[in-house]
Amino acid sequence: MKRKILFVCLGNICRSPAAEAVMKKQIEERGLSANFEIDSAGILSVHQGEKADSRMRQHAARRGYEATSISRQVKIDDFDRFDLIIGMDDSNIDDLNDCALTAEHKSKIRQMTEYSKKYNYTHIPDPYYGGTAGFELVLDLLEDACTGLLESFYK
């Protein structure tokens, strides 16, 4: 059975497309691509149809990740389609809970940092208004949390 994971941030141009790219590469490197479906979406539709932020694409590419997703907004049927819906911060989690129609939908919502192994952050900070260090930190945190997430399936 394929595990289906949706990563969510505010606009789907920085954190969630980076999480998607990191997770896809980790899965591919372990030869597990047939076992997973990975996607990303945003709470807002303001960037719908756009590529990931060029700064995030550049930082990700330097680490060997391809952040090629196109921004889209979370849809109600995502709650039926995906096994896990992973938000990047408390605001994303609150918005996802507001969208969820059933207890089953709510049970699928998790926060990315729940899977962190070596970093002790409570959320993945939004790098949009910051500089280079913010994008690098986000990638560090996502690499760690994606490793923990992937390991959680194979305990």
N, CA, C and O atoms as a GROMACS GRO file, in nm:
protein
  620
    1MET      N    1   0.084  -0.119   0.000
    1MET     CA    2   0.000   0.000   0.000
    1MET      C    3   0.089   0.125   0.000
    1MET      O    4   0.182   0.137   0.080
    2LYS      N    5   0.060   0.217  -0.090
    2LYS     CA    6   0.134   0.343  -0.098
    2LYS      C    7   0.098   0.435   0.017
    2LYS      O    8  -0.020   0.451   0.050
    3ARG      N    9   0.199   0.494   0.078
    3ARG     CA   10   0.177   0.595   0.181
    3ARG      C   11   0.173   0.730   0.112
    3ARG      O   12   0.261   0.763   0.032
    4LYS      N   13   0.070   0.808   0.141
    4LYS     CA   14   0.050   0.936   0.074
    4LYS      C   15   0.065   1.048   0.175
    4LYS      O   16  -0.006   1.054   0.276
    5ILE      N   17   0.160   1.139   0.146
    5ILE     CA   18   0.194   1.247   0.239
    5ILE      C   19   0.182   1.381   0.168
    5ILE      O   20   0.234   1.400   0.058
    6LEU      N   21   0.112   1.475   0.232
    6LEU     CA   22   0.099   1.611   0.181
    6LEU      C   23   0.166   1.706   0.280
    6LEU      O   24   0.131   1.707   0.398
    7PHE      N   25   0.262   1.785   0.231
    7PHE     CA   26   0.327   1.887   0.312
    7PHE      C   27   0.260   2.021   0.287
    7PHE      O   28   0.228   2.054   0.172
    8VAL      N   29   0.237   2.097   0.394
    8VAL     CA   30   0.160   2.222   0.383
    8VAL      C   31   0.231   2.337   0.454
    8VAL      O   32   0.276   2.323   0.567
    9CYS      N   33   0.239   2.450   0.385
    9CYS     CA   34   0.281   2.576   0.447
    9CYS      C   35   0.183   2.684   0.402
    9CYS      O   36   0.079   2.653   0.343
   10LEU      N   37   0.213   2.808   0.429
   10LEU     CA   38   0.118   2.915   0.401
   10LEU      C   39   0.089   2.932   0.252
   10LEU      O   40  -0.026   2.927   0.211
   11GLY      N   41   0.193   2.953   0.172
   11GLY     CA   42   0.173   2.983   0.031
   11GLY      C   43   0.219   2.876  -0.065
   11GLY      O   44   0.197   2.887  -0.186
   12ASN      N   45   0.283   2.771  -0.013
   12ASN     CA   46   0.333   2.660  -0.094
   12ASN      C   47   0.439   2.707  -0.193
   12ASN      O   48   0.442   2.663  -0.308
   13ILE      N   49   0.528   2.797  -0.146
   13ILE     CA   50   0.638   2.838  -0.233
   13ILE      C   51   0.775   2.825  -0.165
   13ILE      O   52   0.878   2.837  -0.232
   14CYS      N   53   0.779   2.803  -0.035
   14CYS     CA   54   0.909   2.790   0.033
   14CYS      C   55   0.919   2.657   0.108
   14CYS      O   56   0.985   2.564   0.062
   15ARG      N   57   0.854   2.649   0.223
   15ARG     CA   58   0.875   2.534   0.311
   15ARG      C   59   0.816   2.404   0.259
   15ARG      O   60   0.885   2.302   0.256
   16SER      N   61   0.690   2.405   0.218
   16SER     CA   62   0.629   2.278   0.177
   16SER      C   63   0.687   2.223   0.047
   16SER      O   64   0.705   2.101   0.037
   17PRO      N   65   0.718   2.305  -0.054
   17PRO     CA   66   0.782   2.246  -0.172
   17PRO      C   67   0.923   2.194  -0.140
   17PRO      O   68   0.969   2.097  -0.199
   18ALA      N   69   0.991   2.260  -0.044
   18ALA     CA   70   1.123   2.210  -0.003
   18ALA      C   71   1.108   2.077   0.070
   18ALA      O   72   1.186   1.985   0.047
   19ALA      N   73   1.008   2.067   0.157
   19ALA     CA   74   0.984   1.940   0.227
   19ALA      C   75   0.952   1.829   0.127
   19ALA      O   76   1.001   1.717   0.139
   20GLU      N   77   0.871   1.861   0.027
   20GLU     CA   78   0.838   1.764  -0.077
   20GLU      C   79   0.965   1.717  -0.148
   20GLU      O   80   0.984   1.597  -0.169
   21ALA      N   81   1.052   1.811  -0.185
   21ALA     CA   82   1.175   1.777  -0.257
   21ALA      C   83   1.269   1.693  -0.171
   21ALA      O   84   1.327   1.595  -0.218
   22VAL      N   85   1.286   1.732  -0.045
   22VAL     CA   86   1.374   1.659   0.046
   22VAL      C   87   1.321   1.517   0.067
   22VAL      O   88   1.397   1.420   0.060
   23MET      N   89   1.192   1.505   0.092
   23MET     CA   90   1.133   1.374   0.118
   23MET      C   91   1.144   1.284  -0.006
   23MET      O   92   1.178   1.166   0.006
   24LYS      N   93   1.115   1.339  -0.122
   24LYS     CA   94   1.124   1.260  -0.245
   24LYS      C   95   1.266   1.206  -0.265
   24LYS      O   96   1.284   1.091  -0.305
   25LYS      N   97   1.365   1.290  -0.239
   25LYS     CA   98   1.503   1.246  -0.260
   25LYS      C   99   1.541   1.139  -0.158
   25LYS      O  100   1.606   1.041  -0.194
   26GLN      N  101   1.502   1.156  -0.033
   26GLN     CA  102   1.533   1.055   0.068
   26GLN      C  103   1.468   0.922   0.034
   26GLN      O  104   1.528   0.816   0.052
   27ILE      N  105   1.345   0.927  -0.014
   27ILE     CA  106   1.273   0.806  -0.053
   27ILE      C  107   1.342   0.740  -0.173
   27ILE      O  108   1.363   0.618  -0.175
   28GLU      N  109   1.377   0.821  -0.271
   28GLU     CA  110   1.443   0.770  -0.391
   28GLU      C  111   1.578   0.706  -0.357
   28GLU      O  112   1.610   0.598  -0.407
   29GLU      N  113   1.655   0.771  -0.271
   29GLU     CA  114   1.786   0.718  -0.233
   29GLU      C  115   1.777   0.584  -0.163
   29GLU      O  116   1.872   0.505  -0.167
   30ARG      N  117   1.664   0.556  -0.100
   30ARG     CA  118   1.644   0.429  -0.030
   30ARG      C  119   1.571   0.326  -0.117
   30ARG      O  120   1.540   0.216  -0.071
   31GLY      N  121   1.543   0.363  -0.242
   31GLY     CA  122   1.475   0.272  -0.333
   31GLY      C  123   1.330   0.246  -0.296
   31GLY      O  124   1.278   0.137  -0.320
   32LEU      N  125   1.265   0.346  -0.237
   32LEU     CA  126   1.129   0.329  -0.186
   32LEU      C  127   1.024   0.409  -0.264
   32LEU      O  128   0.911   0.423  -0.218
   33SER      N  129   1.060   0.460  -0.380
   33SER     CA  130   0.969   0.548  -0.456
   33SER      C  131   0.834   0.484  -0.484
   33SER      O  132   0.732   0.554  -0.485
   34ALA      N  133   0.830   0.355  -0.506
   34ALA     CA  134   0.703   0.287  -0.536
   34ALA      C  135   0.611   0.281  -0.415
   34ALA      O  136   0.492   0.253  -0.429
   35ASN      N  137   0.666   0.308  -0.296
   35ASN     CA  138   0.588   0.296  -0.173
   35ASN      C  139   0.524   0.426  -0.126
   35ASN      O  140   0.447   0.427  -0.030
   36PHE      N  141   0.556   0.537  -0.194
   36PHE     CA  142   0.511   0.667  -0.145
   36PHE      C  143   0.458   0.756  -0.257
   36PHE      O  144   0.500   0.747  -0.372
   37GLU      N  145   0.364   0.841  -0.220
   37GLU     CA  146   0.318   0.953  -0.303
   37GLU      C  147   0.337   1.078  -0.219
   37GLU      O  148   0.284   1.088  -0.108
   38ILE      N  149   0.413   1.173  -0.270
   38ILE     CA  150   0.447   1.294  -0.195
   38ILE      C  151   0.400   1.416  -0.274
   38ILE      O  152   0.420   1.424  -0.395
   39ASP      N  153   0.337   1.512  -0.204
   39ASP     CA  154   0.289   1.633  -0.268
   39ASP      C  155   0.300   1.748  -0.167
   39ASP      O  156   0.333   1.726  -0.051
   40SER      N  157   0.273   1.867  -0.213
   40SER     CA  158   0.270   1.984  -0.124
   40SER      C  159   0.159   2.078  -0.168
   40SER      O  160   0.115   2.077  -0.283
   41ALA      N  161   0.115   2.160  -0.072
   41ALA     CA  162   0.008   2.255  -0.099
   41ALA      C  163   0.019   2.370   0.002
   41ALA      O  164   0.095   2.363   0.098
   42GLY      N  165  -0.057   2.474  -0.023
   42GLY     CA  166  -0.057   2.590   0.064
   42GLY      C  167  -0.194   2.617   0.124
   42GLY      O  168  -0.296   2.577   0.068
   43ILE      N  169  -0.194   2.684   0.235
   43ILE     CA  170  -0.320   2.726   0.297
   43ILE      C  171  -0.387   2.830   0.207
   43ILE      O  172  -0.508   2.824   0.185
   44LEU      N  173  -0.309   2.923   0.156
   44LEU     CA  174  -0.360   3.031   0.072
   44LEU      C  175  -0.345   2.997  -0.076
   44LEU      O  176  -0.261   2.915  -0.114
   45SER      N  177  -0.425   3.061  -0.158
   45SER     CA  178  -0.417   3.039  -0.304
   45SER      C  179  -0.341   3.150  -0.375
   45SER      O  180  -0.333   3.151  -0.498
   46VAL      N  181  -0.284   3.244  -0.300
   46VAL     CA  182  -0.224   3.363  -0.358
   46VAL      C  183  -0.112   3.331  -0.457
   46VAL      O  184  -0.090   3.407  -0.551
   47HIS      N  185  -0.041   3.220  -0.438
   47HIS     CA  186   0.070   3.182  -0.527
   47HIS      C  187   0.034   3.066  -0.619
   47HIS      O  188   0.121   3.010  -0.685
   48GLN      N  189  -0.094   3.031  -0.623
   48GLN     CA  190  -0.137   2.916  -0.702
   48GLN      C  191  -0.086   2.925  -0.846
   48GLN      O  192  -0.098   3.029  -0.911
   49GLY      N  193  -0.029   2.814  -0.894
   49GLY     CA  194   0.022   2.809  -1.030
   49GLY      C  195   0.166   2.855  -1.045
   49GLY      O  196   0.223   2.845  -1.154
   50GLU      N  197   0.226   2.905  -0.936
   50GLU     CA  198   0.364   2.954  -0.941
   50GLU      C  199   0.462   2.844  -0.901
   50GLU      O  200   0.428   2.751  -0.828
   51LYS      N  201   0.585   2.858  -0.950
   51LYS     CA  202   0.694   2.771  -0.906
   51LYS      C  203   0.731   2.809  -0.763
   51LYS      O  204   0.690   2.914  -0.713
   52ALA      N  205   0.808   2.723  -0.699
   52ALA     CA  206   0.860   2.755  -0.567
   52ALA      C  207   0.946   2.882  -0.576
   52ALA      O  208   1.000   2.914  -0.682
   53ASP      N  209   0.957   2.952  -0.465
   53ASP     CA  210   1.038   3.073  -0.456
   53ASP      C  211   1.178   3.045  -0.513
   53ASP      O  212   1.238   2.942  -0.482
   54SER      N  213   1.228   3.136  -0.596
   54SER     CA  214   1.356   3.114  -0.663
   54SER      C  215   1.471   3.096  -0.564
   54SER      O  216   1.564   3.020  -0.589
   55ARG      N  217   1.464   3.165  -0.450
   55ARG     CA  218   1.570   3.150  -0.349
   55ARG      C  219   1.569   3.010  -0.290
   55ARG      O  220   1.674   2.950  -0.269
   56MET      N  221   1.449   2.958  -0.264
   56MET     CA  222   1.440   2.822  -0.210
   56MET      C  223   1.487   2.721  -0.314
   56MET      O  224   1.555   2.625  -0.280
   57ARG      N  225   1.451   2.742  -0.439
   57ARG     CA  226   1.495   2.650  -0.544
   57ARG      C  227   1.647   2.649  -0.553
   57ARG      O  228   1.708   2.543  -0.568
   58GLN      N  229   1.709   2.767  -0.542
   58GLN     CA  230   1.855   2.776  -0.550
   58GLN      C  231   1.923   2.707  -0.432
   58GLN      O  232   2.018   2.630  -0.450
   59HIS      N  233   1.876   2.733  -0.312
   59HIS     CA  234   1.934   2.670  -0.194
   59HIS      C  235   1.914   2.519  -0.198
   59HIS      O  236   2.005   2.443  -0.166
   60ALA      N  237   1.796   2.476  -0.237
   60ALA     CA  238   1.767   2.333  -0.246
   60ALA      C  239   1.857   2.267  -0.351
   60ALA      O  240   1.911   2.159  -0.328
   61ALA      N  241   1.873   2.332  -0.466
   61ALA     CA  242   1.954   2.275  -0.574
   61ALA      C  243   2.099   2.256  -0.530
   61ALA      O  244   2.163   2.159  -0.570
   62ARG      N  245   2.150   2.347  -0.449
   62ARG     CA  246   2.288   2.334  -0.400
   62ARG      C  247   2.306   2.208  -0.316
   62ARG      O  248   2.417   2.157  -0.303
   63ARG      N  249   2.196   2.158  -0.260
   63ARG     CA  250   2.202   2.036  -0.180
   63ARG      C  251   2.156   1.914  -0.260
   63ARG      O  252   2.146   1.803  -0.206
   64GLY      N  253   2.128   1.935  -0.386
   64GLY     CA  254   2.089   1.823  -0.470
   64GLY      C  255   1.940   1.794  -0.474
   64GLY      O  256   1.899   1.686  -0.516
   65TYR      N  257   1.858   1.889  -0.431
   65TYR     CA  258   1.713   1.872  -0.433
   65TYR      C  259   1.652   1.946  -0.550
   65TYR      O  260   1.698   2.054  -0.587
   66GLU      N  261   1.548   1.890  -0.606
   66GLU     CA  262   1.475   1.955  -0.714
   66GLU      C  263   1.339   1.999  -0.663
   66GLU      O  264   1.247   1.917  -0.652
   67ALA      N  265   1.325   2.126  -0.631
   67ALA     CA  266   1.198   2.181  -0.584
   67ALA      C  267   1.119   2.227  -0.706
   67ALA      O  268   1.117   2.345  -0.740
   68THR      N  269   1.054   2.132  -0.771
   68THR     CA  270   0.989   2.158  -0.900
   68THR      C  271   0.837   2.168  -0.890
   68THR      O  272   0.770   2.188  -0.992
   69SER      N  273   0.782   2.155  -0.771
   69SER     CA  274   0.636   2.157  -0.760
   69SER      C  275   0.580   2.294  -0.798
   69SER      O  276   0.648   2.396  -0.792
   70ILE      N  277   0.454   2.292  -0.835
   70ILE     CA  278   0.380   2.414  -0.868
   70ILE      C  279   0.279   2.437  -0.756
   70ILE      O  280   0.206   2.346  -0.717
   71SER      N  281   0.275   2.559  -0.706
   71SER     CA  282   0.191   2.591  -0.592
   71SER      C  283   0.043   2.565  -0.619
   71SER      O  284  -0.010   2.596  -0.726
   72ARG      N  285  -0.020   2.508  -0.519
   72ARG     CA  286  -0.165   2.490  -0.521
   72ARG      C  287  -0.217   2.503  -0.379
   72ARG      O  288  -0.142   2.493  -0.282
   73GLN      N  289  -0.346   2.526  -0.370
   73GLN     CA  290  -0.410   2.541  -0.240
   73GLN      C  291  -0.459   2.405  -0.190
   73GLN      O  292  -0.499   2.320  -0.269
   74VAL      N  293  -0.457   2.386  -0.059
   74VAL     CA  294  -0.514   2.266   0.002
   74VAL      C  295  -0.662   2.257  -0.037
   74VAL      O  296  -0.734   2.357  -0.035
   75LYS      N  297  -0.706   2.137  -0.071
   75LYS     CA  298  -0.846   2.112  -0.105
   75LYS      C  299  -0.907   2.015  -0.004
   75LYS      O  300  -0.835   1.936   0.059
   76ILE      N  301  -1.036   2.021   0.012
   76ILE     CA  302  -1.104   1.932   0.106
   76ILE      C  303  -1.076   1.786   0.072
   76ILE      O  304  -1.058   1.704   0.163
   77ASP      N  305  -1.073   1.750  -0.056
   77ASP     CA  306  -1.052   1.609  -0.090
   77ASP      C  307  -0.909   1.562  -0.060
   77ASP      O  308  -0.883   1.442  -0.063
   78ASP      N  309  -0.817   1.655  -0.032
   78ASP     CA  310  -0.683   1.615   0.013
   78ASP      C  311  -0.691   1.535   0.143
   78ASP      O  312  -0.610   1.446   0.167
   79PHE      N  313  -0.789   1.568   0.226
   79PHE     CA  314  -0.804   1.498   0.354
   79PHE      C  315  -0.846   1.353   0.335
   79PHE      O  316  -0.818   1.269   0.421
   80ASP      N  317  -0.912   1.323   0.224
   80ASP     CA  318  -0.947   1.185   0.193
   80ASP      C  319  -0.834   1.115   0.118
   80ASP      O  320  -0.813   0.995   0.135
   81ARG      N  321  -0.763   1.188   0.035
   81ARG     CA  322  -0.660   1.130  -0.052
   81ARG      C  323  -0.531   1.095   0.022
   81ARG      O  324  -0.469   0.993  -0.008
   82PHE      N  325  -0.491   1.178   0.120
   82PHE     CA  326  -0.361   1.161   0.185
   82PHE      C  327  -0.375   1.094   0.321
   82PHE      O  328  -0.474   1.112   0.392
   83ASP      N  329  -0.271   1.018   0.357
   83ASP     CA  330  -0.265   0.951   0.487
   83ASP      C  331  -0.217   1.046   0.596
   83ASP      O  332  -0.262   1.039   0.710
   84LEU      N  333  -0.125   1.134   0.559
   84LEU     CA  334  -0.071   1.233   0.650
   84LEU      C  335  -0.071   1.370   0.583
   84LEU      O  336  -0.037   1.383   0.466
   85ILE      N  337  -0.111   1.470   0.659
   85ILE     CA  338  -0.107   1.609   0.613
   85ILE      C  339  -0.023   1.685   0.715
   85ILE      O  340  -0.064   1.703   0.830
   86ILE      N  341   0.095   1.728   0.671
   86ILE     CA  342   0.195   1.778   0.764
   86ILE      C  343   0.216   1.928   0.747
   86ILE      O  344   0.265   1.974   0.644
   87GLY      N  345   0.178   2.003   0.849
   87GLY     CA  346   0.195   2.148   0.848
   87GLY      C  347   0.330   2.189   0.904
   87GLY      O  348   0.393   2.115   0.979
   88MET      N  349   0.373   2.308   0.865
   88MET     CA  350   0.506   2.355   0.903
   88MET      C  351   0.508   2.436   1.033
   88MET      O  352   0.612   2.446   1.098
   89ASP      N  353   0.393   2.493   1.073
   89ASP     CA  354   0.390   2.572   1.196
   89ASP      C  355   0.252   2.566   1.258
   89ASP      O  356   0.159   2.510   1.199
   90ASP      N  357   0.237   2.625   1.376
   90ASP     CA  358   0.110   2.620   1.449
   90ASP      C  359  -0.004   2.682   1.370
   90ASP      O  360  -0.116   2.632   1.373
   91SER      N  361   0.024   2.789   1.300
   91SER     CA  362  -0.080   2.855   1.220
   91SER      C  363  -0.130   2.762   1.110
   91SER      O  364  -0.250   2.753   1.086
   92ASN      N  365  -0.037   2.692   1.043
   92ASN     CA  366  -0.078   2.594   0.941
   92ASN      C  367  -0.164   2.484   1.002
   92ASN      O  368  -0.264   2.443   0.944
   93ILE      N  369  -0.124   2.437   1.119
   93ILE     CA  370  -0.198   2.331   1.187
   93ILE      C  371  -0.339   2.380   1.222
   93ILE      O  372  -0.437   2.308   1.201
   94ASP      N  373  -0.350   2.500   1.276
   94ASP     CA  374  -0.481   2.557   1.309
   94ASP      C  375  -0.568   2.567   1.184
   94ASP      O  376  -0.686   2.531   1.187
   95ASP      N  377  -0.511   2.617   1.074
   95ASP     CA  378  -0.587   2.631   0.950
   95ASP      C  379  -0.630   2.495   0.895
   95ASP      O  380  -0.742   2.480   0.847
   96LEU      N  381  -0.542   2.397   0.903
   96LEU     CA  382  -0.577   2.262   0.857
   96LEU      C  383  -0.689   2.203   0.942
   96LEU      O  384  -0.781   2.140   0.889
   97ASN      N  385  -0.680   2.223   1.072
   97ASN     CA  386  -0.788   2.173   1.160
   97ASN      C  387  -0.920   2.242   1.130
   97ASN      O  388  -1.026   2.179   1.140
   98ASP      N  389  -0.915   2.369   1.094
   98ASP     CA  390  -1.037   2.442   1.056
   98ASP      C  391  -1.098   2.385   0.927
   98ASP      O  392  -1.220   2.386   0.911
   99CYS      N  393  -1.013   2.338   0.837
   99CYS     CA  394  -1.059   2.282   0.708
   99CYS      C  395  -1.111   2.139   0.722
   99CYS      O  396  -1.198   2.097   0.646
  100ALA      N  397  -1.057   2.065   0.818
  100ALA     CA  398  -1.093   1.925   0.834
  100ALA      C  399  -1.241   1.911   0.867
  100ALA      O  400  -1.294   1.981   0.953
  101LEU      N  401  -1.308   1.819   0.797
  101LEU     CA  402  -1.452   1.802   0.815
  101LEU      C  403  -1.489   1.695   0.917
  101LEU      O  404  -1.598   1.698   0.973
  102THR      N  405  -1.397   1.601   0.940
  102THR     CA  406  -1.429   1.488   1.028
  102THR      C  407  -1.315   1.463   1.126
  102THR      O  408  -1.206   1.518   1.111
  103ALA      N  409  -1.342   1.380   1.226
  103ALA     CA  410  -1.238   1.339   1.321
  103ALA      C  411  -1.128   1.262   1.249
  103ALA      O  412  -1.011   1.275   1.284
  104GLU      N  413  -1.164   1.183   1.150
  104GLU     CA  414  -1.065   1.110   1.072
  104GLU      C  415  -0.972   1.207   0.998
  104GLU      O  416  -0.850   1.187   0.995
  105HIS      N  417  -1.029   1.312   0.940
  105HIS     CA  418  -0.947   1.413   0.873
  105HIS      C  419  -0.848   1.475   0.973
  105HIS      O  420  -0.729   1.487   0.943
  106LYS      N  421  -0.898   1.514   1.090
  106LYS     CA  422  -0.812   1.577   1.191
  106LYS      C  423  -0.701   1.484   1.237
  106LYS      O  424  -0.591   1.530   1.269
  107SER      N  425  -0.728   1.353   1.239
  107SER     CA  426  -0.629   1.256   1.286
  107SER      C  427  -0.509   1.245   1.191
  107SER      O  428  -0.406   1.191   1.230
  108LYS      N  429  -0.523   1.294   1.071
  108LYS     CA  430  -0.416   1.288   0.971
  108LYS      C  431  -0.319   1.406   0.980
  108LYS      O  432  -0.213   1.404   0.918
  109ILE      N  433  -0.355   1.509   1.056
  109ILE     CA  434  -0.277   1.633   1.063
  109ILE      C  435  -0.164   1.618   1.165
  109ILE      O  436  -0.186   1.578   1.280
  110ARG      N  437  -0.043   1.650   1.121
  110ARG     CA  438   0.075   1.648   1.206
  110ARG      C  439   0.158   1.772   1.180
  110ARG      O  440   0.142   1.840   1.078
  111GLN      N  441   0.247   1.801   1.274
  111GLN     CA  442   0.341   1.912   1.254
  111GLN      C  443   0.477   1.854   1.218
  111GLN      O  444   0.520   1.754   1.275
  112MET      N  445   0.543   1.916   1.124
  112MET     CA  446   0.670   1.866   1.070
  112MET      C  447   0.771   1.837   1.180
  112MET      O  448   0.840   1.735   1.176
  113THR      N  449   0.780   1.924   1.278
  113THR     CA  450   0.883   1.910   1.381
  113THR      C  451   0.856   1.792   1.476
  113THR      O  452   0.943   1.757   1.555
  114GLU      N  453   0.739   1.731   1.469
  114GLU     CA  454   0.712   1.610   1.546
  114GLU      C  455   0.811   1.499   1.508
  114GLU      O  456   0.837   1.409   1.588
  115TYR      N  457   0.866   1.507   1.389
  115TYR     CA  458   0.954   1.402   1.338
  115TYR      C  459   1.102   1.438   1.350
  115TYR      O  460   1.188   1.361   1.307
  116SER      N  461   1.132   1.553   1.406
  116SER     CA  462   1.272   1.596   1.421
  116SER      C  463   1.346   1.501   1.512
  116SER      O  464   1.292   1.451   1.611
  117LYS      N  465   1.470   1.476   1.477
  117LYS     CA  466   1.554   1.387   1.555
  117LYS      C  467   1.662   1.462   1.631
  117LYS      O  468   1.688   1.433   1.748
  118LYS      N  469   1.727   1.559   1.566
  118LYS     CA  470   1.838   1.626   1.632
  118LYS      C  471   1.813   1.773   1.661
  118LYS      O  472   1.883   1.831   1.744
  119TYR      N  473   1.715   1.835   1.596
  119TYR     CA  474   1.685   1.976   1.624
  119TYR      C  475   1.565   1.985   1.717
  119TYR      O  476   1.475   1.901   1.713
  120ASN      N  477   1.565   2.088   1.800
  120ASN     CA  478   1.460   2.105   1.899
  120ASN      C  479   1.376   2.230   1.869
  120ASN      O  480   1.356   2.314   1.956
  121TYR      N  481   1.329   2.240   1.746
  121TYR     CA  482   1.243   2.353   1.706
  121TYR      C  483   1.098   2.309   1.719
  121TYR      O  484   1.065   2.192   1.700
  122THR      N  485   1.010   2.405   1.752
  122THR     CA  486   0.868   2.374   1.762
  122THR      C  487   0.796   2.392   1.629
  122THR      O  488   0.680   2.351   1.615
  123HIS      N  489   0.863   2.453   1.532
  123HIS     CA  490   0.803   2.476   1.401
  123HIS      C  491   0.914   2.498   1.298
  123HIS      O  492   1.030   2.520   1.334
  124ILE      N  493   0.877   2.491   1.172
  124ILE     CA  494   0.970   2.523   1.064
  124ILE      C  495   0.947   2.671   1.031
  124ILE      O  496   0.840   2.706   0.980
  125PRO      N  497   1.044   2.758   1.058
  125PRO     CA  498   1.023   2.901   1.037
  125PRO      C  499   1.011   2.937   0.888
  125PRO      O  500   1.074   2.875   0.802
  126ASP      N  501   0.930   3.036   0.861
  126ASP     CA  502   0.910   3.081   0.723
  126ASP      C  503   1.029   3.169   0.682
  126ASP      O  504   1.052   3.273   0.743
  127PRO      N  505   1.104   3.129   0.579
  127PRO     CA  506   1.222   3.206   0.540
  127PRO      C  507   1.193   3.319   0.442
  127PRO      O  508   1.285   3.391   0.402
  128TYR      N  509   1.068   3.336   0.403
  128TYR     CA  510   1.032   3.425   0.293
  128TYR      C  511   1.087   3.566   0.308
  128TYR      O  512   1.140   3.622   0.212
  129TYR      N  513   1.077   3.624   0.426
  129TYR     CA  514   1.120   3.763   0.446
  129TYR      C  515   1.262   3.774   0.500
  129TYR      O  516   1.308   3.884   0.531
  130GLY      N  517   1.330   3.662   0.513
  130GLY     CA  518   1.464   3.663   0.568
  130GLY      C  519   1.570   3.649   0.459
  130GLY      O  520   1.543   3.663   0.340
  131GLY      N  521   1.689   3.621   0.504
  131GLY     CA  522   1.801   3.608   0.411
  131GLY      C  523   1.843   3.464   0.392
  131GLY      O  524   1.768   3.371   0.421
  132THR      N  525   1.963   3.449   0.343
  132THR     CA  526   2.020   3.319   0.310
  132THR      C  527   2.016   3.222   0.427
  132THR      O  528   1.981   3.105   0.409
  133ALA      N  529   2.050   3.269   0.545
  133ALA     CA  530   2.056   3.181   0.662
  133ALA      C  531   1.921   3.115   0.690
  133ALA      O  532   1.916   3.000   0.733
  134GLY      N  533   1.812   3.188   0.665
  134GLY     CA  534   1.679   3.133   0.689
  134GLY      C  535   1.648   3.016   0.597
  134GLY      O  536   1.588   2.917   0.641
  135PHE      N  537   1.686   3.025   0.471
  135PHE     CA  538   1.662   2.916   0.376
  135PHE      C  539   1.747   2.794   0.412
  135PHE      O  540   1.702   2.680   0.401
  136GLU      N  541   1.871   2.820   0.453
  136GLU     CA  542   1.958   2.709   0.492
  136GLU      C  543   1.907   2.640   0.618
  136GLU      O  544   1.910   2.517   0.628
  137LEU      N  545   1.859   2.719   0.715
  137LEU     CA  546   1.803   2.661   0.837
  137LEU      C  547   1.682   2.575   0.804
  137LEU      O  548   1.670   2.463   0.855
  138VAL      N  549   1.594   2.624   0.720
  138VAL     CA  550   1.475   2.547   0.683
  138VAL      C  551   1.516   2.414   0.621
  138VAL      O  552   1.459   2.310   0.655
  139LEU      N  553   1.614   2.415   0.534
  139LEU     CA  554   1.659   2.289   0.472
  139LEU      C  555   1.722   2.196   0.576
  139LEU      O  556   1.699   2.075   0.571
  140ASP      N  557   1.800   2.250   0.669
  140ASP     CA  558   1.856   2.168   0.776
  140ASP      C  559   1.744   2.100   0.856
  140ASP      O  560   1.748   1.980   0.881
  141LEU      N  561   1.645   2.179   0.895
  141LEU     CA  562   1.534   2.127   0.975
  141LEU      C  563   1.453   2.024   0.897
  141LEU      O  564   1.412   1.922   0.952
  142LEU      N  565   1.430   2.050   0.769
  142LEU     CA  566   1.352   1.958   0.686
  142LEU      C  567   1.428   1.827   0.662
  142LEU      O  568   1.367   1.720   0.663
  143GLU      N  569   1.558   1.835   0.639
  143GLU     CA  570   1.636   1.712   0.621
  143GLU      C  571   1.624   1.624   0.745
  143GLU      O  572   1.603   1.503   0.734
  144ASP      N  573   1.636   1.685   0.861
  144ASP     CA  574   1.626   1.612   0.986
  144ASP      C  575   1.486   1.552   1.005
  144ASP      O  576   1.472   1.433   1.033
  145ALA      N  577   1.384   1.634   0.989
  145ALA     CA  578   1.246   1.588   1.012
  145ALA      C  579   1.202   1.485   0.906
  145ALA      O  580   1.131   1.390   0.940
  146CYS      N  581   1.244   1.502   0.783
  146CYS     CA  582   1.208   1.403   0.680
  146CYS      C  583   1.273   1.269   0.709
  146CYS      O  584   1.213   1.164   0.686
  147THR      N  585   1.396   1.271   0.761
  147THR     CA  586   1.460   1.146   0.801
  147THR      C  587   1.380   1.078   0.910
  147THR      O  588   1.355   0.957   0.904
  148GLY      N  589   1.338   1.155   1.010
  148GLY     CA  590   1.257   1.100   1.118
  148GLY      C  591   1.123   1.049   1.070
  148GLY      O  592   1.075   0.945   1.115
  149LEU      N  593   1.062   1.123   0.978
  149LEU     CA  594   0.932   1.081   0.922
  149LEU      C  595   0.948   0.949   0.846
  149LEU      O  596   0.869   0.857   0.866
  150LEU      N  597   1.046   0.941   0.762
  150LEU     CA  598   1.066   0.818   0.685
  150LEU      C  599   1.095   0.702   0.778
  150LEU      O  600   1.042   0.592   0.757
  151GLU      N  601   1.177   0.722   0.878
  151GLU     CA  602   1.207   0.616   0.974
  151GLU      C  603   1.083   0.572   1.052
  151GLU      O  604   1.073   0.457   1.093
  152SER      N  605   0.989   0.664   1.072
  152SER     CA  606   0.868   0.629   1.149
  152SER      C  607   0.784   0.522   1.078
  152SER      O  608   0.705   0.454   1.142
  153PHE      N  609   0.801   0.509   0.948
  153PHE     CA  610   0.728   0.406   0.874
  153PHE      C  611   0.793   0.269   0.882
  153PHE      O  612   0.730   0.168   0.851
  154TYR      N  613   0.918   0.265   0.925
  154TYR     CA  614   0.993   0.140   0.921
  154TYR      C  615   1.050   0.101   1.057
  154TYR      O  616   1.156   0.039   1.065
  155LYS      N  617   0.980   0.136   1.163
  155LYS     CA  618   1.024   0.101   1.298
  155LYS      C  619   0.995  -0.044   1.326
  155LYS      O  620   1.025  -0.093   1.435
   0.00000   0.00000   0.00000
